[in-house]
Amino acid sequence: MSGALKAVTDEGLAGEMAFVCHKLTPATDAALRSGAIDFVIVTAARDVASRTVEVLVELASGARTAVDDCTVPFAIHVPESL
């Protein structure tokens, strides 16, 4: 992440292209506030792992025959929400 953010900042591309991150960290928070990042999509690893296990159990038990729908909670952070 820091390499991409550094490249966008160093080349003056902030605001010239959409830049999306997938984890809210102190660095991405600061970049979001400065306008270098457009938004951050956050999914908790625990939620993804838990939902994955639930679906696998459903498949193994026959309660589900295909994975055509599997939603995990997520949050979208934009500069205005900080």
Distance bins in CASP14 RR format, pairs under 12 A and 6 or more apart:
PFRMAT RR
TARGET T0000
AUTHOR 0000-0000-0000
RMODE 2
METHOD distances of the structure
MODEL  1
1 7 0 0 0 0 0 1 0 0 0 0 0
1 8 0 0 0 0 0 1 0 0 0 0 0
1 19 0 0 0 0 0 1 0 0 0 0 0
1 20 0 0 0 0 0 1 0 0 0 0 0
1 21 1 0 0 1 0 0 0 0 0 0 0
1 22 0 0 0 0 1 0 0 0 0 0 0
1 23 1 0 0 1 0 0 0 0 0 0 0
1 24 0 0 0 0 0 1 0 0 0 0 0
1 25 1 0 0 1 0 0 0 0 0 0 0
1 26 0 0 0 0 0 1 0 0 0 0 0
1 27 1 0 0 1 0 0 0 0 0 0 0
1 28 1 0 0 1 0 0 0 0 0 0 0
1 31 0 0 0 0 1 0 0 0 0 0 0
1 36 0 0 0 0 0 1 0 0 0 0 0
1 37 0 0 0 0 1 0 0 0 0 0 0
1 40 0 0 0 0 0 1 0 0 0 0 0
2 8 0 0 0 0 0 1 0 0 0 0 0
2 9 0 0 0 0 0 1 0 0 0 0 0
2 10 0 0 0 0 0 1 0 0 0 0 0
2 21 0 0 0 0 0 1 0 0 0 0 0
2 23 0 0 0 0 0 1 0 0 0 0 0
2 25 0 0 0 0 1 0 0 0 0 0 0
2 26 0 0 0 0 0 1 0 0 0 0 0
2 27 1 0 0 1 0 0 0 0 0 0 0
2 28 0 0 0 0 1 0 0 0 0 0 0
2 30 0 0 0 0 0 1 0 0 0 0 0
2 31 0 0 0 0 1 0 0 0 0 0 0
2 36 0 0 0 0 0 1 0 0 0 0 0
3 9 0 0 0 0 1 0 0 0 0 0 0
3 10 0 0 0 0 1 0 0 0 0 0 0
3 11 0 0 0 0 0 1 0 0 0 0 0
3 19 0 0 0 0 0 1 0 0 0 0 0
3 21 0 0 0 0 0 1 0 0 0 0 0
3 27 0 0 0 0 0 1 0 0 0 0 0
3 31 0 0 0 0 0 1 0 0 0 0 0
4 10 0 0 0 0 0 1 0 0 0 0 0
4 11 0 0 0 0 0 1 0 0 0 0 0
4 13 0 0 0 0 0 1 0 0 0 0 0
4 14 0 0 0 0 0 1 0 0 0 0 0
4 17 0 0 0 0 0 1 0 0 0 0 0
4 19 1 0 0 1 0 0 0 0 0 0 0
4 20 0 0 0 0 0 1 0 0 0 0 0
4 21 0 0 0 0 1 0 0 0 0 0 0
4 22 0 0 0 0 0 1 0 0 0 0 0
4 27 0 0 0 0 0 1 0 0 0 0 0
4 28 0 0 0 0 0 1 0 0 0 0 0
4 31 0 0 0 0 0 1 0 0 0 0 0
4 36 0 0 0 0 0 1 0 0 0 0 0
4 37 0 0 0 0 1 0 0 0 0 0 0
5 11 0 0 0 0 0 1 0 0 0 0 0
5 12 0 0 0 0 0 1 0 0 0 0 0
5 13 0 0 0 0 0 1 0 0 0 0 0
5 14 0 0 0 0 1 0 0 0 0 0 0
5 19 1 0 0 1 0 0 0 0 0 0 0
5 20 0 0 0 0 0 1 0 0 0 0 0
5 21 1 0 0 1 0 0 0 0 0 0 0
5 23 0 0 0 0 0 1 0 0 0 0 0
5 25 0 0 0 0 0 1 0 0 0 0 0
5 27 1 0 0 1 0 0 0 0 0 0 0
5 28 1 0 0 1 0 0 0 0 0 0 0
5 29 0 0 0 0 0 1 0 0 0 0 0
5 30 0 0 0 0 1 0 0 0 0 0 0
5 31 1 0 1 0 0 0 0 0 0 0 0
5 32 0 0 0 0 0 1 0 0 0 0 0
5 34 0 0 0 0 0 1 0 0 0 0 0
5 35 0 0 0 0 0 1 0 0 0 0 0
5 36 1 0 0 1 0 0 0 0 0 0 0
5 37 1 0 0 1 0 0 0 0 0 0 0
5 40 0 0 0 0 0 1 0 0 0 0 0
6 12 0 0 0 0 0 1 0 0 0 0 0
6 13 0 0 0 0 0 1 0 0 0 0 0
6 14 0 0 0 0 0 1 0 0 0 0 0
6 19 0 0 0 0 0 1 0 0 0 0 0
6 27 0 0 0 0 1 0 0 0 0 0 0
6 31 0 0 0 0 0 1 0 0 0 0 0
6 36 0 0 0 0 1 0 0 0 0 0 0
7 13 1 0 0 1 0 0 0 0 0 0 0
7 14 0 0 0 0 0 1 0 0 0 0 0
7 17 0 0 0 0 0 1 0 0 0 0 0
7 19 0 0 0 0 0 1 0 0 0 0 0
7 36 0 0 0 0 0 1 0 0 0 0 0
8 14 1 0 1 0 0 0 0 0 0 0 0
8 15 0 0 0 0 1 0 0 0 0 0 0
8 16 0 0 0 0 1 0 0 0 0 0 0
8 17 1 0 0 1 0 0 0 0 0 0 0
8 18 0 0 0 0 0 1 0 0 0 0 0
8 19 1 0 1 0 0 0 0 0 0 0 0
8 20 0 0 0 0 0 1 0 0 0 0 0
8 21 0 0 0 0 0 1 0 0 0 0 0
8 28 0 0 0 0 0 1 0 0 0 0 0
8 31 0 0 0 0 1 0 0 0 0 0 0
8 34 0 0 0 0 0 1 0 0 0 0 0
8 35 0 0 0 0 0 1 0 0 0 0 0
8 36 1 0 0 1 0 0 0 0 0 0 0
8 37 0 0 0 0 1 0 0 0 0 0 0
8 38 0 0 0 0 0 1 0 0 0 0 0
9 15 0 0 0 0 0 1 0 0 0 0 0
9 16 0 0 0 0 0 1 0 0 0 0 0
9 19 0 0 0 0 1 0 0 0 0 0 0
9 27 0 0 0 0 0 1 0 0 0 0 0
9 30 0 0 0 0 0 1 0 0 0 0 0
9 31 1 0 0 1 0 0 0 0 0 0 0
9 34 0 0 0 0 1 0 0 0 0 0 0
9 35 0 0 0 0 1 0 0 0 0 0 0
9 36 1 0 1 0 0 0 0 0 0 0 0
9 37 0 0 0 0 1 0 0 0 0 0 0
10 36 0 0 0 0 0 1 0 0 0 0 0
11 17 0 0 0 0 1 0 0 0 0 0 0
11 19 0 0 0 0 0 1 0 0 0 0 0
11 36 0 0 0 0 0 1 0 0 0 0 0
12 19 0 0 0 0 0 1 0 0 0 0 0
12 34 0 0 0 0 0 1 0 0 0 0 0
12 35 0 0 0 0 0 1 0 0 0 0 0
12 36 0 0 0 0 1 0 0 0 0 0 0
13 19 0 0 0 0 1 0 0 0 0 0 0
13 35 0 0 0 0 0 1 0 0 0 0 0
13 36 0 0 0 0 1 0 0 0 0 0 0
13 37 0 0 0 0 0 1 0 0 0 0 0
13 38 0 0 0 0 0 1 0 0 0 0 0
14 31 0 0 0 0 1 0 0 0 0 0 0
14 32 0 0 0 0 0 1 0 0 0 0 0
14 33 0 0 0 0 0 1 0 0 0 0 0
14 34 1 0 0 1 0 0 0 0 0 0 0
14 35 1 0 1 0 0 0 0 0 0 0 0
14 36 1 0 1 0 0 0 0 0 0 0 0
14 37 0 0 0 0 1 0 0 0 0 0 0
14 38 0 0 0 0 1 0 0 0 0 0 0
14 79 0 0 0 0 0 1 0 0 0 0 0
15 31 0 0 0 0 0 1 0 0 0 0 0
15 34 0 0 0 0 0 1 0 0 0 0 0
15 35 1 0 0 1 0 0 0 0 0 0 0
15 36 1 0 0 1 0 0 0 0 0 0 0
15 37 0 0 0 0 1 0 0 0 0 0 0
15 38 1 0 0 1 0 0 0 0 0 0 0
15 79 0 0 0 0 0 1 0 0 0 0 0
16 35 0 0 0 0 0 1 0 0 0 0 0
16 36 0 0 0 0 0 1 0 0 0 0 0
16 38 0 0 0 0 0 1 0 0 0 0 0
17 35 0 0 0 0 0 1 0 0 0 0 0
17 36 0 0 0 0 0 1 0 0 0 0 0
17 37 0 0 0 0 0 1 0 0 0 0 0
17 38 0 0 0 0 1 0 0 0 0 0 0
18 35 0 0 0 0 0 1 0 0 0 0 0
18 36 0 0 0 0 0 1 0 0 0 0 0
18 37 0 0 0 0 1 0 0 0 0 0 0
18 38 1 0 1 0 0 0 0 0 0 0 0
18 39 0 0 0 0 1 0 0 0 0 0 0
19 28 0 0 0 0 1 0 0 0 0 0 0
19 31 0 0 0 0 1 0 0 0 0 0 0
19 32 0 0 0 0 1 0 0 0 0 0 0
19 34 0 0 0 0 0 1 0 0 0 0 0
19 35 0 0 0 0 1 0 0 0 0 0 0
19 36 1 0 0 1 0 0 0 0 0 0 0
19 37 1 0 1 0 0 0 0 0 0 0 0
19 38 1 0 1 0 0 0 0 0 0 0 0
19 39 0 0 0 0 1 0 0 0 0 0 0
19 40 0 0 0 0 1 0 0 0 0 0 0
19 41 0 0 0 0 0 1 0 0 0 0 0
20 28 0 0 0 0 0 1 0 0 0 0 0
20 31 0 0 0 0 0 1 0 0 0 0 0
20 32 0 0 0 0 0 1 0 0 0 0 0
20 36 0 0 0 0 0 1 0 0 0 0 0
20 37 1 0 0 1 0 0 0 0 0 0 0
20 38 1 0 0 1 0 0 0 0 0 0 0
20 39 1 0 1 0 0 0 0 0 0 0 0
20 40 1 0 0 1 0 0 0 0 0 0 0
20 41 1 0 0 1 0 0 0 0 0 0 0
20 42 0 0 0 0 0 1 0 0 0 0 0
20 76 0 0 0 0 1 0 0 0 0 0 0
20 77 0 0 0 0 0 1 0 0 0 0 0
20 78 0 0 0 0 0 1 0 0 0 0 0
21 27 0 0 0 0 1 0 0 0 0 0 0
21 28 1 0 1 0 0 0 0 0 0 0 0
21 29 0 0 0 0 1 0 0 0 0 0 0
21 30 0 0 0 0 0 1 0 0 0 0 0
21 31 1 0 0 1 0 0 0 0 0 0 0
21 32 1 0 0 1 0 0 0 0 0 0 0
21 35 0 0 0 0 0 1 0 0 0 0 0
21 36 0 0 0 0 1 0 0 0 0 0 0
21 37 1 0 1 0 0 0 0 0 0 0 0
21 38 0 0 0 0 1 0 0 0 0 0 0
21 39 1 0 0 1 0 0 0 0 0 0 0
21 40 1 0 1 0 0 0 0 0 0 0 0
21 41 1 0 0 1 0 0 0 0 0 0 0
21 42 0 0 0 0 1 0 0 0 0 0 0
21 43 0 0 0 0 0 1 0 0 0 0 0
21 76 0 0 0 0 0 1 0 0 0 0 0
21 77 0 0 0 0 1 0 0 0 0 0 0
21 78 0 0 0 0 0 1 0 0 0 0 0
22 28 0 0 0 0 1 0 0 0 0 0 0
22 37 0 0 0 0 0 1 0 0 0 0 0
22 39 0 0 0 0 0 1 0 0 0 0 0
22 40 1 0 0 1 0 0 0 0 0 0 0
22 41 1 0 1 0 0 0 0 0 0 0 0
22 42 1 0 0 1 0 0 0 0 0 0 0
22 43 1 0 0 1 0 0 0 0 0 0 0
22 44 0 0 0 0 0 1 0 0 0 0 0
22 45 0 0 0 0 0 1 0 0 0 0 0
22 48 0 0 0 0 0 1 0 0 0 0 0
22 74 0 0 0 0 1 0 0 0 0 0 0
22 75 0 0 0 0 0 1 0 0 0 0 0
22 76 0 0 0 0 0 1 0 0 0 0 0
22 77 0 0 0 0 0 1 0 0 0 0 0
23 29 0 0 0 0 0 1 0 0 0 0 0
23 31 0 0 0 0 0 1 0 0 0 0 0
23 32 0 0 0 0 0 1 0 0 0 0 0
23 37 0 0 0 0 0 1 0 0 0 0 0
23 40 1 0 0 1 0 0 0 0 0 0 0
23 41 0 0 0 0 1 0 0 0 0 0 0
23 42 1 0 0 1 0 0 0 0 0 0 0
23 43 0 0 0 0 1 0 0 0 0 0 0
23 44 0 0 0 0 0 1 0 0 0 0 0
23 45 0 0 0 0 1 0 0 0 0 0 0
23 74 0 0 0 0 0 1 0 0 0 0 0
23 75 0 0 0 0 0 1 0 0 0 0 0
23 77 0 0 0 0 0 1 0 0 0 0 0
24 30 0 0 0 0 0 1 0 0 0 0 0
24 31 0 0 0 0 0 1 0 0 0 0 0
24 32 1 0 0 1 0 0 0 0 0 0 0
24 33 0 0 0 0 0 1 0 0 0 0 0
24 37 0 0 0 0 0 1 0 0 0 0 0
24 39 0 0 0 0 0 1 0 0 0 0 0
24 40 1 0 1 0 0 0 0 0 0 0 0
24 41 0 0 0 0 1 0 0 0 0 0 0
24 42 1 0 1 0 0 0 0 0 0 0 0
24 43 0 0 0 0 0 1 0 0 0 0 0
24 44 0 0 0 0 0 1 0 0 0 0 0
24 74 0 0 0 0 0 1 0 0 0 0 0
24 75 0 0 0 0 1 0 0 0 0 0 0
24 76 0 0 0 0 0 1 0 0 0 0 0
24 77 1 0 1 0 0 0 0 0 0 0 0
24 78 0 0 0 0 0 1 0 0 0 0 0
24 81 0 0 0 0 0 1 0 0 0 0 0
24 82 0 0 0 0 1 0 0 0 0 0 0
25 31 0 0 0 0 1 0 0 0 0 0 0
25 32 0 0 0 0 0 1 0 0 0 0 0
25 37 0 0 0 0 0 1 0 0 0 0 0
25 40 0 0 0 0 1 0 0 0 0 0 0
25 42 0 0 0 0 0 1 0 0 0 0 0
25 77 0 0 0 0 0 1 0 0 0 0 0
26 32 0 0 0 0 0 1 0 0 0 0 0
26 33 0 0 0 0 0 1 0 0 0 0 0
27 33 0 0 0 0 0 1 0 0 0 0 0
27 34 0 0 0 0 0 1 0 0 0 0 0
27 36 0 0 0 0 1 0 0 0 0 0 0
27 37 0 0 0 0 1 0 0 0 0 0 0
27 40 0 0 0 0 0 1 0 0 0 0 0
28 34 0 0 0 0 0 1 0 0 0 0 0
28 35 0 0 0 0 0 1 0 0 0 0 0
28 36 0 0 0 0 1 0 0 0 0 0 0
28 37 1 0 0 1 0 0 0 0 0 0 0
28 38 0 0 0 0 0 1 0 0 0 0 0
28 39 0 0 0 0 0 1 0 0 0 0 0
28 40 1 0 1 0 0 0 0 0 0 0 0
28 41 0 0 0 0 0 1 0 0 0 0 0
28 42 0 0 0 0 1 0 0 0 0 0 0
28 77 0 0 0 0 1 0 0 0 0 0 0
28 79 0 0 0 0 0 1 0 0 0 0 0
28 82 0 0 0 0 0 1 0 0 0 0 0
29 35 0 0 0 0 0 1 0 0 0 0 0
29 36 0 0 0 0 0 1 0 0 0 0 0
29 37 0 0 0 0 1 0 0 0 0 0 0
29 39 0 0 0 0 0 1 0 0 0 0 0
29 40 0 0 0 0 1 0 0 0 0 0 0
29 42 0 0 0 0 0 1 0 0 0 0 0
29 77 0 0 0 0 1 0 0 0 0 0 0
29 78 0 0 0 0 0 1 0 0 0 0 0
29 79 0 0 0 0 0 1 0 0 0 0 0
29 81 0 0 0 0 0 1 0 0 0 0 0
29 82 1 0 0 1 0 0 0 0 0 0 0
30 36 0 0 0 0 1 0 0 0 0 0 0
30 37 0 0 0 0 1 0 0 0 0 0 0
30 40 0 0 0 0 0 1 0 0 0 0 0
30 79 0 0 0 0 0 1 0 0 0 0 0
30 82 0 0 0 0 0 1 0 0 0 0 0
31 37 1 0 1 0 0 0 0 0 0 0 0
31 38 0 0 0 0 1 0 0 0 0 0 0
31 39 0 0 0 0 0 1 0 0 0 0 0
31 40 0 0 0 0 1 0 0 0 0 0 0
31 77 0 0 0 0 0 1 0 0 0 0 0
31 79 0 0 0 0 1 0 0 0 0 0 0
31 82 0 0 0 0 0 1 0 0 0 0 0
32 38 0 0 0 0 1 0 0 0 0 0 0
32 39 1 0 0 1 0 0 0 0 0 0 0
32 40 1 0 1 0 0 0 0 0 0 0 0
32 41 0 0 0 0 0 1 0 0 0 0 0
32 42 0 0 0 0 0 1 0 0 0 0 0
32 76 0 0 0 0 0 1 0 0 0 0 0
32 77 1 0 0 1 0 0 0 0 0 0 0
32 78 1 0 0 1 0 0 0 0 0 0 0
32 79 1 0 1 0 0 0 0 0 0 0 0
32 80 0 0 0 0 0 1 0 0 0 0 0
32 81 0 0 0 0 1 0 0 0 0 0 0
32 82 1 0 0 1 0 0 0 0 0 0 0
33 40 0 0 0 0 0 1 0 0 0 0 0
33 77 0 0 0 0 0 1 0 0 0 0 0
33 78 0 0 0 0 0 1 0 0 0 0 0
33 79 1 0 0 1 0 0 0 0 0 0 0
33 80 0 0 0 0 0 1 0 0 0 0 0
33 81 0 0 0 0 0 1 0 0 0 0 0
33 82 1 0 1 0 0 0 0 0 0 0 0
34 79 0 0 0 0 1 0 0 0 0 0 0
34 82 0 0 0 0 0 1 0 0 0 0 0
35 78 0 0 0 0 0 1 0 0 0 0 0
35 79 1 0 0 1 0 0 0 0 0 0 0
35 80 0 0 0 0 0 1 0 0 0 0 0
35 82 0 0 0 0 0 1 0 0 0 0 0
36 79 0 0 0 0 0 1 0 0 0 0 0
37 76 0 0 0 0 0 1 0 0 0 0 0
37 77 0 0 0 0 1 0 0 0 0 0 0
37 78 0 0 0 0 1 0 0 0 0 0 0
37 79 0 0 0 0 1 0 0 0 0 0 0
37 82 0 0 0 0 0 1 0 0 0 0 0
38 76 0 0 0 0 0 1 0 0 0 0 0
38 77 0 0 0 0 0 1 0 0 0 0 0
38 78 1 0 0 1 0 0 0 0 0 0 0
38 79 0 0 0 0 1 0 0 0 0 0 0
38 80 0 0 0 0 0 1 0 0 0 0 0
39 74 0 0 0 0 0 1 0 0 0 0 0
39 75 0 0 0 0 0 1 0 0 0 0 0
39 76 1 0 1 0 0 0 0 0 0 0 0
39 77 1 0 0 1 0 0 0 0 0 0 0
39 78 1 0 1 0 0 0 0 0 0 0 0
39 79 0 0 0 0 1 0 0 0 0 0 0
39 80 0 0 0 0 1 0 0 0 0 0 0
39 81 0 0 0 0 1 0 0 0 0 0 0
39 82 0 0 0 0 0 1 0 0 0 0 0
40 74 0 0 0 0 0 1 0 0 0 0 0
40 75 0 0 0 0 1 0 0 0 0 0 0
40 76 1 0 0 1 0 0 0 0 0 0 0
40 77 1 0 1 0 0 0 0 0 0 0 0
40 78 0 0 0 0 1 0 0 0 0 0 0
40 79 0 0 0 0 1 0 0 0 0 0 0
40 81 0 0 0 0 1 0 0 0 0 0 0
40 82 0 0 0 0 1 0 0 0 0 0 0
41 72 0 0 0 0 0 1 0 0 0 0 0
41 73 0 0 0 0 0 1 0 0 0 0 0
41 74 1 0 1 0 0 0 0 0 0 0 0
41 75 1 0 0 1 0 0 0 0 0 0 0
41 76 1 0 1 0 0 0 0 0 0 0 0
41 77 0 0 0 0 1 0 0 0 0 0 0
41 78 0 0 0 0 0 1 0 0 0 0 0
42 48 0 0 0 0 0 1 0 0 0 0 0
42 72 0 0 0 0 0 1 0 0 0 0 0
42 73 0 0 0 0 1 0 0 0 0 0 0
42 74 1 0 0 1 0 0 0 0 0 0 0
42 75 1 0 1 0 0 0 0 0 0 0 0
42 76 1 0 0 1 0 0 0 0 0 0 0
42 77 1 0 0 1 0 0 0 0 0 0 0
42 78 0 0 0 0 0 1 0 0 0 0 0
42 81 0 0 0 0 0 1 0 0 0 0 0
43 49 0 0 0 0 0 1 0 0 0 0 0
43 50 0 0 0 0 0 1 0 0 0 0 0
43 51 0 0 0 0 1 0 0 0 0 0 0
43 52 0 0 0 0 0 1 0 0 0 0 0
43 71 0 0 0 0 0 1 0 0 0 0 0
43 72 1 0 1 0 0 0 0 0 0 0 0
43 73 1 0 0 1 0 0 0 0 0 0 0
43 74 1 0 1 0 0 0 0 0 0 0 0
43 75 0 0 0 0 1 0 0 0 0 0 0
43 76 0 0 0 0 0 1 0 0 0 0 0
43 77 0 0 0 0 0 1 0 0 0 0 0
44 50 0 0 0 0 1 0 0 0 0 0 0
44 51 0 0 0 0 0 1 0 0 0 0 0
44 72 0 0 0 0 1 0 0 0 0 0 0
44 73 1 0 0 1 0 0 0 0 0 0 0
44 74 0 0 0 0 1 0 0 0 0 0 0
44 75 0 0 0 0 1 0 0 0 0 0 0
45 51 0 0 0 0 0 1 0 0 0 0 0
45 52 0 0 0 0 0 1 0 0 0 0 0
45 72 0 0 0 0 0 1 0 0 0 0 0
45 73 0 0 0 0 0 1 0 0 0 0 0
45 74 0 0 0 0 0 1 0 0 0 0 0
46 52 0 0 0 0 0 1 0 0 0 0 0
46 53 0 0 0 0 0 1 0 0 0 0 0
46 72 0 0 0 0 0 1 0 0 0 0 0
46 73 0 0 0 0 0 1 0 0 0 0 0
47 53 0 0 0 0 0 1 0 0 0 0 0
47 54 0 0 0 0 0 1 0 0 0 0 0
47 70 0 0 0 0 0 1 0 0 0 0 0
47 71 0 0 0 0 0 1 0 0 0 0 0
47 72 1 0 1 0 0 0 0 0 0 0 0
47 73 1 0 1 0 0 0 0 0 0 0 0
47 74 0 0 0 0 1 0 0 0 0 0 0
47 75 0 0 0 0 0 1 0 0 0 0 0
48 54 0 0 0 0 0 1 0 0 0 0 0
48 55 0 0 0 0 0 1 0 0 0 0 0
48 70 0 0 0 0 1 0 0 0 0 0 0
48 71 0 0 0 0 0 1 0 0 0 0 0
48 72 1 0 1 0 0 0 0 0 0 0 0
48 73 0 0 0 0 1 0 0 0 0 0 0
48 74 0 0 0 0 1 0 0 0 0 0 0
49 55 0 0 0 0 0 1 0 0 0 0 0
49 56 0 0 0 0 0 1 0 0 0 0 0
49 72 0 0 0 0 1 0 0 0 0 0 0
50 56 0 0 0 0 0 1 0 0 0 0 0
50 57 0 0 0 0 0 1 0 0 0 0 0
50 70 0 0 0 0 0 1 0 0 0 0 0
50 72 0 0 0 0 1 0 0 0 0 0 0
50 73 0 0 0 0 1 0 0 0 0 0 0
51 57 0 0 0 0 0 1 0 0 0 0 0
51 58 0 0 0 0 0 1 0 0 0 0 0
51 67 0 0 0 0 0 1 0 0 0 0 0
51 69 0 0 0 0 0 1 0 0 0 0 0
51 70 1 0 0 1 0 0 0 0 0 0 0
51 71 1 0 0 1 0 0 0 0 0 0 0
51 72 1 0 1 0 0 0 0 0 0 0 0
51 73 0 0 0 0 1 0 0 0 0 0 0
51 74 0 0 0 0 0 1 0 0 0 0 0
52 58 0 0 0 0 0 1 0 0 0 0 0
52 59 0 0 0 0 0 1 0 0 0 0 0
52 67 0 0 0 0 1 0 0 0 0 0 0
52 70 1 0 0 1 0 0 0 0 0 0 0
52 71 0 0 0 0 0 1 0 0 0 0 0
52 72 0 0 0 0 1 0 0 0 0 0 0
53 59 0 0 0 0 0 1 0 0 0 0 0
53 60 0 0 0 0 0 1 0 0 0 0 0
53 70 0 0 0 0 0 1 0 0 0 0 0
53 72 0 0 0 0 0 1 0 0 0 0 0
54 60 0 0 0 0 0 1 0 0 0 0 0
54 61 0 0 0 0 0 1 0 0 0 0 0
54 63 0 0 0 0 0 1 0 0 0 0 0
54 64 0 0 0 0 1 0 0 0 0 0 0
54 67 0 0 0 0 0 1 0 0 0 0 0
54 70 0 0 0 0 1 0 0 0 0 0 0
54 71 0 0 0 0 0 1 0 0 0 0 0
54 72 0 0 0 0 0 1 0 0 0 0 0
55 61 0 0 0 0 0 1 0 0 0 0 0
55 62 0 0 0 0 0 1 0 0 0 0 0
55 63 0 0 0 0 1 0 0 0 0 0 0
55 64 1 0 0 1 0 0 0 0 0 0 0
55 65 0 0 0 0 0 1 0 0 0 0 0
55 66 0 0 0 0 0 1 0 0 0 0 0
55 67 1 0 1 0 0 0 0 0 0 0 0
55 68 0 0 0 0 0 1 0 0 0 0 0
55 69 0 0 0 0 1 0 0 0 0 0 0
55 70 1 0 1 0 0 0 0 0 0 0 0
55 71 0 0 0 0 0 1 0 0 0 0 0
55 72 0 0 0 0 0 1 0 0 0 0 0
56 62 0 0 0 0 0 1 0 0 0 0 0
56 63 0 0 0 0 0 1 0 0 0 0 0
56 64 0 0 0 0 1 0 0 0 0 0 0
56 67 0 0 0 0 1 0 0 0 0 0 0
56 70 0 0 0 0 0 1 0 0 0 0 0
57 63 1 0 0 1 0 0 0 0 0 0 0
57 64 0 0 0 0 1 0 0 0 0 0 0
58 64 1 1 0 0 0 0 0 0 0 0 0
58 65 0 0 0 0 1 0 0 0 0 0 0
58 66 0 0 0 0 0 1 0 0 0 0 0
58 67 0 0 0 0 1 0 0 0 0 0 0
58 68 0 0 0 0 0 1 0 0 0 0 0
58 69 0 0 0 0 0 1 0 0 0 0 0
58 70 0 0 0 0 1 0 0 0 0 0 0
59 65 1 0 0 1 0 0 0 0 0 0 0
59 66 0 0 0 0 1 0 0 0 0 0 0
59 67 1 0 0 1 0 0 0 0 0 0 0
59 68 0 0 0 0 0 1 0 0 0 0 0
59 70 0 0 0 0 0 1 0 0 0 0 0
64 70 0 0 0 0 1 0 0 0 0 0 0
75 81 0 0 0 0 1 0 0 0 0 0 0
76 82 0 0 0 0 0 1 0 0 0 0 0
END
